[in-house]
Amino acid sequence: MNTKILKRALSPINWYLHYLIIGILAVSCANHSSSLYPVDEANISTPLTQETPVETTQSSNITLLDECIGTLNDFAFNFNYINNAPSSINKEYNFFSKEWQFVSQLPFDGEYSIIGSGSSENGKEIWLYYNELRQDPRYGKILLFYPSSDKLIEIPRRLDNGNLYVSGIYISQEGLVWGINSSLVPNINYPLISRLDREKNIFVLDDLSPAVFVDEILNTPRISKVMFSANNVVWFFVPDDGLYKYMLNTHELERSFSLPISLVHNSAIGSNGDIYFTNSDEDNQRMNIYRLSPEVSDIVIFTEIDRWQNRHPLFVDRGSNLWLGPALVIAPDRSISILYPEGYQEEVVRSVGSSYHGSPVIITESSNGLIWLRKNRMIDNGIAWYDPVTGNSCWFTDYFGNVVEDDSGNIWFEIDGGLFMYNHSP
């Protein structure tokens, strides 16, 4: 399949999309003083305190455990255990903290979520979302924490025009930080990408960024399943159109594949650039998993799964194995390893519409081969790790958080405002 560059060959629909793209330019940095969400220059950096050990600085809501809450089977598949699991509804959390090192207690009351790590000339960086209690998270802040100096920088999520906010970030290997934009106002077209201005510590609109084209009938964004690859490339699907590729460094936009597919259910990208996604067959009972190989312009049906299995989000590990949540693993040769126990399928089908809110999501694979997962259900939350080589696992907290790995092999975790680090390097 030949790659079509939009600047050279445009259908009427794509011409309109491209017109929106080139017509939305970045707003001048000189105008940021009139932002609806101004930066408080006087309080842009807030020192953190670390005067007492973790046992006394941690919130009374946290109970430090001497052992794991349970195994991967308890965490993901055992419905009897799930229905009797420790509840975090009242914000009382459990944490098996063995081998985790306390780093710092974040100073604000509210909800945090760790979202990334990186490095700059100022040292190692840990990125978090922050949201004051009972506040709409879209109006919250992004926090940049420097572990070496205990310095915290506040970055507003709202962009200068007041209608857009950063809903996700991507940190390149060069230390550049890009934001994925979302809109507070329905039925408007807006640029997909923003970038961090490190001098002002604000996100600004990216010149010639792809536009989120809103369907005027359905009032839904016409860009979906945004994915970043390691070479500063953004991939996204446009329903009933194709898969697009946007180069962050050069601002080039290409339609890599023409795909007459109205809805992409799940998608994931591997380290080799292959992209996997699912789409319904006509009978709606079986699901195809497609594999796109952009480097060779190839698209194939990788395998077929039962529809109930599509409730498990896709993830591609370092060995190019495709995971459907923690339920099953499909190797590059299409051989399948089933991890779920007998009776699990019936429980999943029976749980539709109940307090069971889908499969745990694989967050990441750390450099030592551990698979890290999280879940968010009405009755229980938490994070667990699983070693696919040994089969060992640990459900180590019922706090709905996140983990990230830095370039030194440290795993970072936040629980109720406390930052912890785990070094798994040999």
N, C-alpha and C positions, 0 to 999 in steps of 0.2 A: 504494500500500500504506500503510495507516494505521500510524502509530507507536503501539506499545502500551507504556504505562508500567506497570512491574511492580507498583507500589504500588496501582494502580487495578484491574488485571485480571490475575489470576494463574491459570495452569493448575496442576494438582496438582504437576507436576514443577517448574515455576517457583516455586511456593509454597515448596517445600522448599529450593530454591536461595536464595530470598530470606530464608527463615528462618535459613539459615546465615550470610547476609550481615549481617543485623541482630543476630545473636547473637554475632558475634565483634567485640568492642570493643577499642579500643586499650588497651595496658597503660600504667598510670600511669608518668610519668617518674620518680616517686619510687622506683620499684622497680628501676631500672636498676643500682643498686649490687650487686644480687644476680645480675647477668647471668652466664651461663656463659662469656661471652667479654667480660670486663671491659675497659674502656678504661684504658690506662696514662696517667693524668692527668699524671704527671711528665714523660712523654716525648711529649706530644701534638703538639708542634711540634719539628721537627728542622731546623736550618739546613743548607743545602747549600753546598758549596764550588765555586768557579769560579776557582781561582787560576792555572790553566794553560790554554793554548789547546787547541783541540779535538784537534790532532794528538797531544798527549801525554796527554790525559785519556781518550781513547777506549780501549776494550778492545783488546788485541792480537788478539782474534777478528775484528776488523773490518778489511777492506781497502777503502780509499777508491779508487774507480774514476775514470778520466778520461772515461768514456763510458757510455752505457746498456748494461745487460746484453743487451738485445734490444728488439724492438718489441712491440706488442700481438699481432701474429701469432705471434711466438715465445712470448710469455707465455701465450696462451690457446689457440692452434689448431695449432701445429706440433708434432706428436707426436714426430717425429724429434729436434727440438731439445729437447723435454721430457725424452726418455729420456737425453739427454747433457748436461743442464743442470747448472750448478754445484750441488753438494749441500750442504745446510745441516744434515745429520744430525749432523755433528760440531761443530755450533755455530761454524762459521766462516762469517762473513757478508760479503757484498759490498754496497757502497753508493756509488752515483753521487751525490756530495754537492754538485755544482756548484749554486750559488745557494741552498743550504741553510745557515742560520746556526746554529752551535752555541750553545745556551742554557745548559745545565747538565748535569752528570753526577749522576744519582740515586745516593744513598749506599749502598743495600743490595744485597747479592748475591742474585740471584734473577731471576724472570721478571716482566716488566712488560707491560702492554697499555694504550695510551692509549684512553680511552673517551668523552671529551667535553670541552667547553669551555663557559665561562659567565663571568658577571661578578657581583660583589657589591660591597658597600661597601668591601671590602678590595682591590678591583681585579680584574684578569683572573685567571681560574681555569682550570687544566688538570687534568682528572680522569684517574686511572689505576687499573687493577687491579695489585696486587702479590701475588706468590706466591713464598714461599721455595722453593728448589730441593727437589724430591722431596716437596713437601707437597701434599696435596689442595687444589686451587684453591678449593674451597668454604669452606675455613678461612682463606683469605687476607685481605687488607685492601684497602680503597679508599684511595688517596692523593689529596690535594688540594694542588696545587702553585700557588704564587703567583709568577709570573715576575718581578714588580717587586721583590720582597723576597727571593727565593730561600728562601721558607719552605715547609715541607712539613708537612701535617697528616695524621695517620693516623686512618682511620675504619674500625672493624671491619665486616666483611660480615655477621657473625652477628648476628641480632636477639636481644633479651633472653631469649626463652624457650628459646634453645639449639637449637631444631629447625629454624629458618628462617634463610636467608641471602639476601642481595641478589644476584641474578644479572644484573641490568641496571639502568641508571639513565636517567632522563629529566630534562633541565634545561629549565625553562620560560624564556620571555623575561623573566619577572620575577625570575629567579634562584632560584626554588624548585626543589628537587631531590627527585625521587620515585624510589623503588626498586621494581623488579619482584621479587617474592619467589619463592623455590623452597624445597622442603622436603628435609631430610636423612632424614626418616622416611617410609617408604612408607605408603600407605593411610590418610592423615589429610587432613582438610579444613583449609585454611588461607587467610588473607586474601591477596589478590593484591598489594596495594599497600602500601608503607611510605613514609615521608617523612623527610627529614633534619632532625634537631633541631640547628640550627647552634650553639646555645649549648653543648650537650654533645658535639657532633660524633659523634652516633650516629643510626642509623636506628630509627624507632619505627613501630609498626603504625598504619595510617591508619584512623580511625574509619569504620565502615560500609563498608569496602572490599569490593568483590566477592570472594566466596570461590571458591577453586579447589576445585571439587567433584570428588572422586576417584571414578572408576568402581569400584564394589566388585567387579565381575567381572574387568575387565581391569586394575585397579589402575593406571590412567593418569589424568592430570589431565583434567578436563572443561572446561578453558579452554585455548584454543590460539590461536596467531598473535596475540599481543598487539602492538598498534600504538598509537603516540601521534600525535595531530595537534597543530598549532601553537596551538590555542585551549584547551589544557589538558584535552583529551578523550582518554580511553583507549578503544580499540576492541578487542574480542576475540570470537572465535567459540566457541560451545558446540555440539559435534557433535549432529546430529539435533535441533537446537533453533533456533538463529538467531545473528544478529550483535547484540552488545550494545554499548551506549554508556554510559560512566561519566564523569561530570563531576567532575574533581578538586576544583574550587573549591566546589561545592555538594553533592557526594556523591549526586547524583541518578543513578539507574540506569534505563536504558530498553532494551527490546528493539526495535531499529530495524527488523530484518527477521526474518521467520520463514523459516528455511532447513532443509529436510529433507535435509541433506547430512551424511554420516557423517565425511568426512575432507576437510579443506582442505589441498591439497598445498603451495601457494605463495600468498603474499599480499603486497600492497604498497599504500601509501597515498600519494596525490599531494598537492601543496600546495593544490589546490582542494577537497580533502576526498573525492574519488572513491577508492573502494577496489576493487582488482582481486584476484581469486583464481582458482585453478584447481581443477578437480574432474574425475574420470574419467567418461567415458561408459560405457555398458553393455559395449561391445566392448573397452574398456580399451586401445584403440590410438590413439584420438584424445582430445584434452583440450579442454574448453571453458575459455576465459578469460572470467569474468564481471566485469562492472563494476557496482558499487553506487554510486549517487549519493544520499547521505543527505539532502542538502538538498531534493531533490525526491521522495524516497522511491521511487526507481526502481532496478530491477535488470534488466540485459539481458545476453545473451550477446554479449560484445564481439567475439570472434573465436574460431576453432578452430585448434589446433596439433597437430602430431604428438606422440605421447607422448614420444619421445626428447628433444624440445625442452623438456619440462617439467623436465629436470634442471638447467635454467638458472634461477637465482633471479630473481624479478621485482623491478623497480625503476622508479620513475616520476620523470622529470626535471622541471626547472622549466617546460619547455614542454609538459607533460602527455604526453610520449612515453613509451610503455611499453617497457622494455628487458627482454629475456630474457637475463640475463647480458650478455656482450659479443657474443652470437651474432647477434641480430637486434633490430630496433627497430620498434615498431608505432606509427604516428602517430595522433593523435586521429581522423583520417578513415579509419583502419583500413588505410592503405597500409603495406606492409612493406618495410624495408630490411634486406637480408641482409649481415652483416659476415663470416661465416665462409667459408673457402675451400672449393673443391671437394674432396670426399673426407672432409671433417670429420665428416659424419653417420655414415659407415661406421666411422670411428675411434672415435666416441663409443659406438656400439652394441657394437663389438667390445671395448671397454675395460670393460664392466660386470663388476664383481668383481675388477678388476685394480688396480694402483697408481694409476690415474687416479681421483681422488676428486671428480668433478663439475666444473662450470664455475666459473671465478673469480666471486667475489661483488662486485657494485658496492657500494662503501662509501658514497660520497657524490658529489654533483655540486658542485664549488666555484663560487663566485660569478662566476668568469671563464669558466664553461662547461666546464671539464675534468671528465671522468669518471674517478674513482679506483677501482681494483679491487684485490682481494687474492685469494690462493689459498693453500690448505694441502693439499699432497699428500704422499704417502709419500716421494717422491724430490725434490721441489722446492717451495719456498715463494716468497712475494714479494708486492710491491706494484708497480703500474704506473698510469700515467695515460694517458688518450686524449682527444684533441681531436676531437670529431665534426664540427667545421667544416672544419678543415684536414686532418684525417686523421693528424696527427702523434701520436706516442706514445712512451713511454719506460718500459721495465721497469727501475726504478732501484735495486731492492734484492731480494735473495733472503731477506730476513729476514721472518718471518711476524709482522707487526705490524698497525698501523692508522694512519689519519690522521684528523684532525678540523680543521675550520675555525672560527676564532673570529670574533667580530663585527667585527673590524678587517680581515678578509680574509687573515689569516695561516693557513697550513697547518702543523699541528704533527705531528711524527712522532717516535717513540721507537725506538731501535735499541740493544739490549744495554745498557739503562740510560742511554743518552745522549739528551737531548731536543734536537731540532732544529726550526727554524722556517723556513718559506719564505713570503715576502711576494710575492704575484703582483699586487698592486694597481698600476695604471698610475702 
